[in-house]
Amino acid sequence: MRIAIVTETFLPKMDGIVRMLTEFLDHLGRRGHEAIVLVPGKGDDRYANFPIERFRGLRWQLYPGLTVAGPAPGLTRTLRRWQPDIIHLAGPAVLGAQATVAGRALRLPLVAHYQTDLATYAGCHGLGFLQPVAWQYLRAIHRLAERTYCPTPTVRRQLGAQGFRDLALCARGVDTVGFHPDRRGAALRARILGPGADPTTPIAAYVGRLSPEKNLDALLSIATARPDLPLLIVGDGPARPRLEAALAGKRAYFTGELRGADLAAAYASADFLVCTSLTETFCQVAQEAMASGLPTVGFRAGGVQDVVLDGETGFLCAPDDERAWHAAVGTVAGNPATRQRLARRAREVAEGRTWASVFERLLGEYREISDTYRLSQRRGRGIRIARRSALAERR
């Protein structure tokens, strides 16, 4: 297949969307498919053997690190020249909206992947009055796609309630070789724990962007309630200075953003993950933690509740129940037997969630969508020709 991937974000930035796209491109390469990546912002012009076409954009001051696309007049020309079998929209917003219009004009089939909860993010950034507008905007984009893929059943129900149509599931896989309990490192644990500390002390890890929509007050509350519990904080973002100031003098170890083997070692060197976010459409970090043999303590909100099996691979709490949140953290931190039981089950579940199985199923559906769309286009052309002929005969 020839697939045009239109995304609002890509390397060098790394987040859940980019991680899925790089895994998808790697899979396409192994299977001999062709793809092009269309994205705003500066960066490399190739990923592996796949071309990347970049469009102008502006850095969003409210969300440093994110580039928002401007007008992309060359987008239609690229799609016309490249003639993809299908257009894959990854979290469509600004460039994705333009690609939707271009794809419709060129009569190319489109599929959209809902990967960013923009409406909820608006509320987290003090723009709650824009939420109704954001939903209306997203509905308009997604209704022009043949199908909207949701990462979890929870997100599918949420979008259905908002009037989205043609919804399907596309879960996420995880690299169970790269993320593995064997990546645990004694030297890293010693740095996190500090000199003279008991090496068996459990470490709680937070992995993710440090920004307002991640509900970081829940992380700060752990440090207040459990000053004895070491926190490993992996990630970067606009909230990092505030977080570092609030945790000064406490047992908090900041690594900044990590990737590859360093990220895998960070996961495996901790003892459990705390997932504070209430806005995740999936929560890939929880799945990577599971592959690394870590239980997760999170909230029963967004996609997290579909990734973490409550009582089996971790514990989920009601978003407004701070007492339950601290109790769950205390149970995992203070009970090695419980922690080990959850960790074993987490690894077992992760081993059944491979990227290959996710992408092979997705590509099969893409072929079906592309074939059906093109058949309908041929039938439509035939009907239009017949109508024009009939009209000419009458004249």
Contacts in CASP RR format, 6 or more apart in sequence:
PFRMAT RR
TARGET T0000
AUTHOR 0000-0000-0000
METHOD contacts of the structure
MODEL  1
MRIAIVTETFLPKMDGIVRMLTEFLDHLGRRGHEAIVLVPGKGDDRYANF
PIERFRGLRWQLYPGLTVAGPAPGLTRTLRRWQPDIIHLAGPAVLGAQAT
VAGRALRLPLVAHYQTDLATYAGCHGLGFLQPVAWQYLRAIHRLAERTYC
PTPTVRRQLGAQGFRDLALCARGVDTVGFHPDRRGAALRARILGPGADPT
TPIAAYVGRLSPEKNLDALLSIATARPDLPLLIVGDGPARPRLEAALAGK
RAYFTGELRGADLAAAYASADFLVCTSLTETFCQVAQEAMASGLPTVGFR
AGGVQDVVLDGETGFLCAPDDERAWHAAVGTVAGNPATRQRLARRAREVA
EGRTWASVFERLLGEYREISDTYRLSQRRGRGIRIARRSALAERR
1 33 0 8 1.000
1 34 0 8 1.000
1 85 0 8 1.000
1 86 0 8 1.000
1 363 0 8 1.000
1 366 0 8 1.000
1 367 0 8 1.000
1 370 0 8 1.000
2 33 0 8 1.000
2 34 0 8 1.000
2 35 0 8 1.000
2 82 0 8 1.000
2 83 0 8 1.000
2 84 0 8 1.000
2 85 0 8 1.000
3 28 0 8 1.000
3 33 0 8 1.000
3 34 0 8 1.000
3 35 0 8 1.000
3 36 0 8 1.000
3 84 0 8 1.000
3 85 0 8 1.000
3 86 0 8 1.000
3 87 0 8 1.000
3 88 0 8 1.000
3 366 0 8 1.000
4 35 0 8 1.000
4 36 0 8 1.000
4 38 0 8 1.000
4 78 0 8 1.000
4 79 0 8 1.000
4 82 0 8 1.000
4 84 0 8 1.000
4 86 0 8 1.000
4 87 0 8 1.000
4 88 0 8 1.000
4 99 0 8 1.000
4 108 0 8 1.000
5 21 0 8 1.000
5 24 0 8 1.000
5 25 0 8 1.000
5 35 0 8 1.000
5 36 0 8 1.000
5 37 0 8 1.000
5 38 0 8 1.000
5 88 0 8 1.000
5 90 0 8 1.000
6 38 0 8 1.000
6 39 0 8 1.000
6 87 0 8 1.000
6 88 0 8 1.000
6 89 0 8 1.000
6 90 0 8 1.000
6 92 0 8 1.000
6 95 0 8 1.000
6 96 0 8 1.000
6 99 0 8 1.000
7 17 0 8 1.000
7 18 0 8 1.000
7 21 0 8 1.000
7 37 0 8 1.000
7 38 0 8 1.000
7 39 0 8 1.000
7 89 0 8 1.000
7 90 0 8 1.000
7 91 0 8 1.000
7 95 0 8 1.000
8 17 0 8 1.000
8 39 0 8 1.000
8 40 0 8 1.000
8 66 0 8 1.000
8 68 0 8 1.000
8 69 0 8 1.000
8 90 0 8 1.000
8 91 0 8 1.000
8 92 0 8 1.000
8 93 0 8 1.000
8 94 0 8 1.000
8 95 0 8 1.000
8 96 0 8 1.000
8 116 0 8 1.000
9 15 0 8 1.000
9 17 0 8 1.000
9 18 0 8 1.000
9 39 0 8 1.000
9 66 0 8 1.000
9 67 0 8 1.000
10 18 0 8 1.000
10 21 0 8 1.000
10 37 0 8 1.000
10 39 0 8 1.000
10 47 0 8 1.000
10 52 0 8 1.000
11 18 0 8 1.000
11 22 0 8 1.000
11 43 0 8 1.000
11 44 0 8 1.000
11 47 0 8 1.000
12 43 0 8 1.000
12 44 0 8 1.000
13 65 0 8 1.000
13 66 0 8 1.000
14 257 0 8 1.000
14 259 0 8 1.000
15 209 0 8 1.000
16 115 0 8 1.000
16 282 0 8 1.000
16 284 0 8 1.000
17 90 0 8 1.000
17 91 0 8 1.000
17 115 0 8 1.000
17 116 0 8 1.000
19 284 0 8 1.000
20 90 0 8 1.000
20 115 0 8 1.000
20 172 0 8 1.000
20 284 0 8 1.000
21 37 0 8 1.000
21 90 0 8 1.000
22 47 0 8 1.000
23 173 0 8 1.000
23 175 0 8 1.000
23 355 0 8 1.000
23 359 0 8 1.000
24 355 0 8 1.000
24 359 0 8 1.000
25 35 0 8 1.000
25 37 0 8 1.000
25 47 0 8 1.000
25 48 0 8 1.000
25 50 0 8 1.000
26 48 0 8 1.000
27 355 0 8 1.000
27 356 0 8 1.000
27 359 0 8 1.000
28 34 0 8 1.000
28 35 0 8 1.000
28 50 0 8 1.000
28 359 0 8 1.000
29 35 0 8 1.000
29 48 0 8 1.000
29 49 0 8 1.000
29 50 0 8 1.000
31 363 0 8 1.000
33 363 0 8 1.000
34 50 0 8 1.000
35 50 0 8 1.000
36 50 0 8 1.000
36 51 0 8 1.000
36 52 0 8 1.000
36 53 0 8 1.000
36 78 0 8 1.000
36 82 0 8 1.000
36 84 0 8 1.000
37 47 0 8 1.000
37 50 0 8 1.000
37 51 0 8 1.000
37 52 0 8 1.000
37 53 0 8 1.000
38 52 0 8 1.000
38 53 0 8 1.000
38 55 0 8 1.000
38 75 0 8 1.000
38 78 0 8 1.000
38 95 0 8 1.000
38 99 0 8 1.000
39 52 0 8 1.000
39 53 0 8 1.000
39 54 0 8 1.000
39 55 0 8 1.000
39 95 0 8 1.000
40 54 0 8 1.000
40 55 0 8 1.000
40 56 0 8 1.000
40 57 0 8 1.000
40 67 0 8 1.000
40 68 0 8 1.000
40 69 0 8 1.000
40 70 0 8 1.000
40 72 0 8 1.000
40 94 0 8 1.000
40 95 0 8 1.000
41 54 0 8 1.000
41 55 0 8 1.000
41 56 0 8 1.000
41 57 0 8 1.000
41 67 0 8 1.000
41 69 0 8 1.000
42 54 0 8 1.000
42 67 0 8 1.000
43 52 0 8 1.000
43 54 0 8 1.000
44 52 0 8 1.000
45 51 0 8 1.000
45 52 0 8 1.000
45 53 0 8 1.000
45 54 0 8 1.000
46 52 0 8 1.000
53 78 0 8 1.000
55 69 0 8 1.000
55 70 0 8 1.000
55 72 0 8 1.000
55 74 0 8 1.000
55 75 0 8 1.000
55 95 0 8 1.000
56 69 0 8 1.000
56 70 0 8 1.000
56 71 0 8 1.000
56 72 0 8 1.000
57 67 0 8 1.000
57 68 0 8 1.000
57 69 0 8 1.000
57 70 0 8 1.000
58 67 0 8 1.000
58 68 0 8 1.000
58 70 0 8 1.000
59 65 0 8 1.000
59 66 0 8 1.000
59 67 0 8 1.000
59 68 0 8 1.000
60 66 0 8 1.000
60 67 0 8 1.000
60 68 0 8 1.000
62 125 0 8 1.000
63 125 0 8 1.000
63 211 0 8 1.000
63 238 0 8 1.000
64 237 0 8 1.000
64 238 0 8 1.000
68 93 0 8 1.000
68 94 0 8 1.000
69 94 0 8 1.000
69 95 0 8 1.000
69 96 0 8 1.000
69 98 0 8 1.000
70 94 0 8 1.000
70 95 0 8 1.000
71 98 0 8 1.000
72 95 0 8 1.000
72 98 0 8 1.000
75 95 0 8 1.000
75 98 0 8 1.000
75 99 0 8 1.000
75 102 0 8 1.000
76 102 0 8 1.000
76 103 0 8 1.000
76 105 0 8 1.000
76 106 0 8 1.000
79 87 0 8 1.000
79 99 0 8 1.000
79 102 0 8 1.000
79 103 0 8 1.000
79 106 0 8 1.000
79 108 0 8 1.000
80 106 0 8 1.000
83 108 0 8 1.000
84 108 0 8 1.000
85 109 0 8 1.000
85 366 0 8 1.000
85 367 0 8 1.000
85 370 0 8 1.000
86 108 0 8 1.000
86 109 0 8 1.000
86 110 0 8 1.000
86 111 0 8 1.000
86 366 0 8 1.000
86 369 0 8 1.000
86 370 0 8 1.000
87 99 0 8 1.000
87 103 0 8 1.000
87 108 0 8 1.000
87 109 0 8 1.000
87 110 0 8 1.000
87 111 0 8 1.000
88 111 0 8 1.000
88 113 0 8 1.000
88 366 0 8 1.000
89 96 0 8 1.000
89 99 0 8 1.000
89 100 0 8 1.000
89 110 0 8 1.000
89 111 0 8 1.000
89 112 0 8 1.000
89 113 0 8 1.000
89 141 0 8 1.000
89 145 0 8 1.000
90 113 0 8 1.000
90 115 0 8 1.000
91 112 0 8 1.000
91 113 0 8 1.000
91 114 0 8 1.000
91 115 0 8 1.000
91 116 0 8 1.000
92 99 0 8 1.000
92 100 0 8 1.000
92 112 0 8 1.000
92 141 0 8 1.000
92 142 0 8 1.000
93 116 0 8 1.000
93 118 0 8 1.000
93 141 0 8 1.000
96 141 0 8 1.000
97 137 0 8 1.000
97 141 0 8 1.000
99 110 0 8 1.000
100 110 0 8 1.000
100 112 0 8 1.000
100 141 0 8 1.000
100 144 0 8 1.000
100 145 0 8 1.000
101 144 0 8 1.000
103 110 0 8 1.000
104 110 0 8 1.000
104 144 0 8 1.000
107 377 0 8 1.000
109 146 0 8 1.000
109 369 0 8 1.000
109 370 0 8 1.000
109 373 0 8 1.000
109 374 0 8 1.000
110 144 0 8 1.000
110 145 0 8 1.000
110 146 0 8 1.000
111 145 0 8 1.000
111 146 0 8 1.000
111 147 0 8 1.000
111 148 0 8 1.000
111 149 0 8 1.000
111 366 0 8 1.000
111 369 0 8 1.000
112 141 0 8 1.000
112 142 0 8 1.000
112 145 0 8 1.000
112 147 0 8 1.000
112 148 0 8 1.000
112 149 0 8 1.000
113 148 0 8 1.000
113 149 0 8 1.000
113 151 0 8 1.000
113 170 0 8 1.000
114 138 0 8 1.000
114 142 0 8 1.000
114 148 0 8 1.000
114 149 0 8 1.000
114 150 0 8 1.000
114 151 0 8 1.000
114 155 0 8 1.000
114 159 0 8 1.000
114 164 0 8 1.000
114 281 0 8 1.000
115 151 0 8 1.000
115 281 0 8 1.000
115 282 0 8 1.000
116 281 0 8 1.000
117 279 0 8 1.000
117 280 0 8 1.000
117 281 0 8 1.000
117 302 0 8 1.000
118 134 0 8 1.000
118 138 0 8 1.000
119 131 0 8 1.000
119 134 0 8 1.000
119 135 0 8 1.000
119 138 0 8 1.000
120 131 0 8 1.000
120 213 0 8 1.000
120 278 0 8 1.000
120 279 0 8 1.000
121 213 0 8 1.000
121 279 0 8 1.000
122 128 0 8 1.000
122 130 0 8 1.000
122 131 0 8 1.000
122 134 0 8 1.000
123 130 0 8 1.000
123 131 0 8 1.000
124 212 0 8 1.000
124 213 0 8 1.000
124 279 0 8 1.000
125 212 0 8 1.000
125 213 0 8 1.000
135 162 0 8 1.000
138 164 0 8 1.000
139 162 0 8 1.000
139 163 0 8 1.000
139 164 0 8 1.000
142 148 0 8 1.000
142 159 0 8 1.000
142 164 0 8 1.000
142 165 0 8 1.000
143 164 0 8 1.000
143 165 0 8 1.000
145 166 0 8 1.000
146 166 0 8 1.000
146 369 0 8 1.000
146 373 0 8 1.000
147 166 0 8 1.000
147 167 0 8 1.000
147 168 0 8 1.000
147 365 0 8 1.000
147 369 0 8 1.000
148 159 0 8 1.000
148 164 0 8 1.000
148 165 0 8 1.000
148 166 0 8 1.000
148 167 0 8 1.000
148 168 0 8 1.000
149 167 0 8 1.000
149 168 0 8 1.000
149 169 0 8 1.000
149 170 0 8 1.000
149 362 0 8 1.000
150 156 0 8 1.000
150 159 0 8 1.000
150 167 0 8 1.000
150 168 0 8 1.000
150 169 0 8 1.000
150 170 0 8 1.000
150 281 0 8 1.000
151 169 0 8 1.000
151 170 0 8 1.000
151 171 0 8 1.000
151 172 0 8 1.000
151 281 0 8 1.000
151 282 0 8 1.000
151 303 0 8 1.000
152 169 0 8 1.000
152 171 0 8 1.000
152 281 0 8 1.000
152 282 0 8 1.000
152 302 0 8 1.000
152 303 0 8 1.000
152 306 0 8 1.000
152 307 0 8 1.000
153 169 0 8 1.000
153 306 0 8 1.000
154 302 0 8 1.000
154 303 0 8 1.000
154 305 0 8 1.000
154 306 0 8 1.000
155 281 0 8 1.000
155 282 0 8 1.000
155 302 0 8 1.000
155 303 0 8 1.000
156 167 0 8 1.000
156 168 0 8 1.000
156 169 0 8 1.000
158 302 0 8 1.000
159 167 0 8 1.000
160 167 0 8 1.000
168 365 0 8 1.000
170 358 0 8 1.000
170 362 0 8 1.000
171 282 0 8 1.000
171 353 0 8 1.000
171 358 0 8 1.000
172 282 0 8 1.000
172 284 0 8 1.000
172 287 0 8 1.000
172 353 0 8 1.000
172 358 0 8 1.000
173 287 0 8 1.000
173 353 0 8 1.000
173 354 0 8 1.000
173 355 0 8 1.000
173 357 0 8 1.000
173 358 0 8 1.000
174 284 0 8 1.000
174 287 0 8 1.000
174 288 0 8 1.000
174 290 0 8 1.000
174 291 0 8 1.000
174 350 0 8 1.000
174 353 0 8 1.000
174 354 0 8 1.000
174 355 0 8 1.000
175 288 0 8 1.000
175 291 0 8 1.000
175 355 0 8 1.000
176 291 0 8 1.000
176 350 0 8 1.000
176 351 0 8 1.000
176 352 0 8 1.000
176 353 0 8 1.000
176 354 0 8 1.000
178 260 0 8 1.000
178 261 0 8 1.000
178 264 0 8 1.000
178 291 0 8 1.000
179 264 0 8 1.000
179 267 0 8 1.000
179 268 0 8 1.000
179 288 0 8 1.000
179 291 0 8 1.000
179 292 0 8 1.000
179 350 0 8 1.000
180 264 0 8 1.000
180 268 0 8 1.000
180 291 0 8 1.000
180 292 0 8 1.000
181 268 0 8 1.000
181 292 0 8 1.000
181 293 0 8 1.000
181 343 0 8 1.000
181 347 0 8 1.000
182 268 0 8 1.000
183 261 0 8 1.000
183 264 0 8 1.000
183 265 0 8 1.000
183 267 0 8 1.000
183 268 0 8 1.000
183 269 0 8 1.000
183 292 0 8 1.000
184 265 0 8 1.000
184 268 0 8 1.000
184 269 0 8 1.000
185 265 0 8 1.000
185 268 0 8 1.000
185 269 0 8 1.000
186 199 0 8 1.000
188 265 0 8 1.000
188 266 0 8 1.000
188 269 0 8 1.000
189 199 0 8 1.000
189 203 0 8 1.000
189 269 0 8 1.000
190 197 0 8 1.000
190 199 0 8 1.000
191 253 0 8 1.000
192 203 0 8 1.000
192 230 0 8 1.000
192 232 0 8 1.000
192 253 0 8 1.000
192 269 0 8 1.000
193 199 0 8 1.000
193 201 0 8 1.000
193 203 0 8 1.000
193 230 0 8 1.000
197 230 0 8 1.000
201 230 0 8 1.000
202 229 0 8 1.000
202 230 0 8 1.000
202 271 0 8 1.000
202 272 0 8 1.000
202 332 0 8 1.000
202 333 0 8 1.000
202 334 0 8 1.000
202 336 0 8 1.000
202 339 0 8 1.000
203 230 0 8 1.000
203 231 0 8 1.000
203 232 0 8 1.000
203 269 0 8 1.000
203 270 0 8 1.000
203 271 0 8 1.000
204 222 0 8 1.000
204 229 0 8 1.000
204 230 0 8 1.000
204 231 0 8 1.000
204 232 0 8 1.000
204 270 0 8 1.000
204 271 0 8 1.000
204 272 0 8 1.000
204 273 0 8 1.000
204 274 0 8 1.000
204 329 0 8 1.000
204 333 0 8 1.000
205 231 0 8 1.000
205 232 0 8 1.000
205 233 0 8 1.000
205 234 0 8 1.000
205 266 0 8 1.000
205 267 0 8 1.000
205 270 0 8 1.000
205 271 0 8 1.000
205 272 0 8 1.000
205 273 0 8 1.000
205 274 0 8 1.000
205 289 0 8 1.000
205 294 0 8 1.000
206 219 0 8 1.000
206 231 0 8 1.000
206 232 0 8 1.000
206 233 0 8 1.000
206 234 0 8 1.000
206 273 0 8 1.000
206 274 0 8 1.000
206 275 0 8 1.000
206 276 0 8 1.000
207 234 0 8 1.000
207 235 0 8 1.000
207 263 0 8 1.000
207 266 0 8 1.000
207 267 0 8 1.000
207 273 0 8 1.000
207 285 0 8 1.000
207 288 0 8 1.000
207 289 0 8 1.000
208 214 0 8 1.000
208 234 0 8 1.000
208 235 0 8 1.000
208 285 0 8 1.000
209 235 0 8 1.000
209 236 0 8 1.000
209 237 0 8 1.000
210 216 0 8 1.000
210 233 0 8 1.000
210 235 0 8 1.000
210 236 0 8 1.000
210 237 0 8 1.000
210 238 0 8 1.000
210 239 0 8 1.000
210 240 0 8 1.000
210 243 0 8 1.000
211 237 0 8 1.000
211 238 0 8 1.000
211 239 0 8 1.000
212 238 0 8 1.000
212 239 0 8 1.000
213 277 0 8 1.000
213 279 0 8 1.000
214 239 0 8 1.000
214 276 0 8 1.000
214 277 0 8 1.000
214 279 0 8 1.000
215 276 0 8 1.000
215 277 0 8 1.000
215 278 0 8 1.000
215 279 0 8 1.000
215 299 0 8 1.000
216 239 0 8 1.000
216 243 0 8 1.000
216 276 0 8 1.000
217 276 0 8 1.000
218 274 0 8 1.000
218 276 0 8 1.000
218 299 0 8 1.000
218 322 0 8 1.000
218 325 0 8 1.000
219 231 0 8 1.000
219 233 0 8 1.000
219 243 0 8 1.000
219 274 0 8 1.000
219 276 0 8 1.000
220 243 0 8 1.000
220 246 0 8 1.000
220 247 0 8 1.000
221 322 0 8 1.000
221 325 0 8 1.000
221 326 0 8 1.000
222 229 0 8 1.000
222 231 0 8 1.000
222 274 0 8 1.000
222 326 0 8 1.000
222 329 0 8 1.000
223 229 0 8 1.000
223 231 0 8 1.000
223 246 0 8 1.000
223 247 0 8 1.000
223 250 0 8 1.000
223 251 0 8 1.000
223 252 0 8 1.000
225 326 0 8 1.000
225 329 0 8 1.000
226 326 0 8 1.000
226 329 0 8 1.000
226 330 0 8 1.000
226 333 0 8 1.000
227 250 0 8 1.000
227 251 0 8 1.000
228 251 0 8 1.000
229 251 0 8 1.000
229 329 0 8 1.000
229 333 0 8 1.000
230 251 0 8 1.000
230 252 0 8 1.000
230 253 0 8 1.000
231 247 0 8 1.000
231 250 0 8 1.000
231 251 0 8 1.000
231 252 0 8 1.000
231 253 0 8 1.000
232 253 0 8 1.000
232 255 0 8 1.000
232 266 0 8 1.000
232 269 0 8 1.000
232 270 0 8 1.000
233 243 0 8 1.000
233 247 0 8 1.000
233 252 0 8 1.000
233 253 0 8 1.000
233 254 0 8 1.000
233 255 0 8 1.000
233 256 0 8 1.000
234 255 0 8 1.000
234 256 0 8 1.000
234 257 0 8 1.000
234 258 0 8 1.000
234 263 0 8 1.000
234 266 0 8 1.000
235 254 0 8 1.000
235 255 0 8 1.000
235 256 0 8 1.000
235 257 0 8 1.000
235 258 0 8 1.000
236 256 0 8 1.000
236 257 0 8 1.000
240 254 0 8 1.000
240 256 0 8 1.000
244 252 0 8 1.000
244 254 0 8 1.000
255 262 0 8 1.000
255 266 0 8 1.000
258 266 0 8 1.000
263 288 0 8 1.000
264 292 0 8 1.000
267 273 0 8 1.000
267 288 0 8 1.000
267 289 0 8 1.000
267 292 0 8 1.000
267 294 0 8 1.000
268 292 0 8 1.000
268 293 0 8 1.000
268 294 0 8 1.000
270 294 0 8 1.000
271 294 0 8 1.000
271 332 0 8 1.000
271 333 0 8 1.000
271 339 0 8 1.000
272 289 0 8 1.000
272 294 0 8 1.000
272 295 0 8 1.000
272 296 0 8 1.000
272 297 0 8 1.000
272 314 0 8 1.000
272 332 0 8 1.000
272 333 0 8 1.000
272 339 0 8 1.000
272 342 0 8 1.000
272 343 0 8 1.000
273 285 0 8 1.000
273 286 0 8 1.000
273 289 0 8 1.000
273 294 0 8 1.000
273 295 0 8 1.000
273 296 0 8 1.000
273 297 0 8 1.000
274 296 0 8 1.000
274 297 0 8 1.000
274 298 0 8 1.000
274 329 0 8 1.000
275 283 0 8 1.000
275 285 0 8 1.000
275 286 0 8 1.000
275 296 0 8 1.000
275 297 0 8 1.000
275 298 0 8 1.000
275 299 0 8 1.000
275 304 0 8 1.000
275 308 0 8 1.000
276 298 0 8 1.000
276 299 0 8 1.000
277 283 0 8 1.000
277 299 0 8 1.000
277 301 0 8 1.000
277 304 0 8 1.000
278 299 0 8 1.000
278 301 0 8 1.000
278 302 0 8 1.000
278 319 0 8 1.000
279 301 0 8 1.000
279 302 0 8 1.000
280 301 0 8 1.000
280 302 0 8 1.000
280 303 0 8 1.000
280 304 0 8 1.000
281 302 0 8 1.000
281 303 0 8 1.000
282 303 0 8 1.000
282 306 0 8 1.000
282 307 0 8 1.000
283 302 0 8 1.000
283 303 0 8 1.000
283 304 0 8 1.000
283 307 0 8 1.000
283 308 0 8 1.000
286 296 0 8 1.000
286 298 0 8 1.000
286 304 0 8 1.000
286 307 0 8 1.000
286 308 0 8 1.000
287 307 0 8 1.000
287 350 0 8 1.000
287 353 0 8 1.000
289 295 0 8 1.000
289 296 0 8 1.000
289 346 0 8 1.000
290 296 0 8 1.000
290 307 0 8 1.000
290 308 0 8 1.000
290 313 0 8 1.000
290 346 0 8 1.000
290 347 0 8 1.000
290 349 0 8 1.000
290 350 0 8 1.000
291 346 0 8 1.000
291 347 0 8 1.000
291 350 0 8 1.000
291 351 0 8 1.000
292 347 0 8 1.000
293 343 0 8 1.000
293 344 0 8 1.000
293 346 0 8 1.000
293 347 0 8 1.000
293 350 0 8 1.000
294 343 0 8 1.000
294 346 0 8 1.000
295 313 0 8 1.000
295 314 0 8 1.000
295 315 0 8 1.000
295 332 0 8 1.000
295 339 0 8 1.000
295 342 0 8 1.000
295 343 0 8 1.000
295 346 0 8 1.000
296 304 0 8 1.000
296 307 0 8 1.000
296 308 0 8 1.000
296 313 0 8 1.000
296 314 0 8 1.000
296 315 0 8 1.000
296 346 0 8 1.000
297 314 0 8 1.000
297 315 0 8 1.000
297 317 0 8 1.000
297 325 0 8 1.000
297 328 0 8 1.000
297 329 0 8 1.000
297 332 0 8 1.000
298 304 0 8 1.000
298 308 0 8 1.000
298 314 0 8 1.000
298 315 0 8 1.000
298 316 0 8 1.000
298 317 0 8 1.000
298 325 0 8 1.000
298 328 0 8 1.000
299 305 0 8 1.000
299 316 0 8 1.000
299 317 0 8 1.000
299 318 0 8 1.000
299 319 0 8 1.000
299 325 0 8 1.000
300 310 0 8 1.000
300 316 0 8 1.000
300 317 0 8 1.000
300 318 0 8 1.000
300 319 0 8 1.000
301 319 0 8 1.000
304 316 0 8 1.000
305 316 0 8 1.000
308 314 0 8 1.000
308 315 0 8 1.000
308 316 0 8 1.000
309 345 0 8 1.000
309 349 0 8 1.000
310 316 0 8 1.000
311 342 0 8 1.000
312 342 0 8 1.000
312 345 0 8 1.000
312 349 0 8 1.000
313 342 0 8 1.000
313 345 0 8 1.000
313 346 0 8 1.000
313 349 0 8 1.000
314 332 0 8 1.000
314 342 0 8 1.000
314 346 0 8 1.000
315 328 0 8 1.000
315 331 0 8 1.000
315 332 0 8 1.000
317 324 0 8 1.000
317 325 0 8 1.000
317 328 0 8 1.000
318 324 0 8 1.000
331 338 0 8 1.000
332 338 0 8 1.000
332 339 0 8 1.000
332 342 0 8 1.000
333 339 0 8 1.000
END
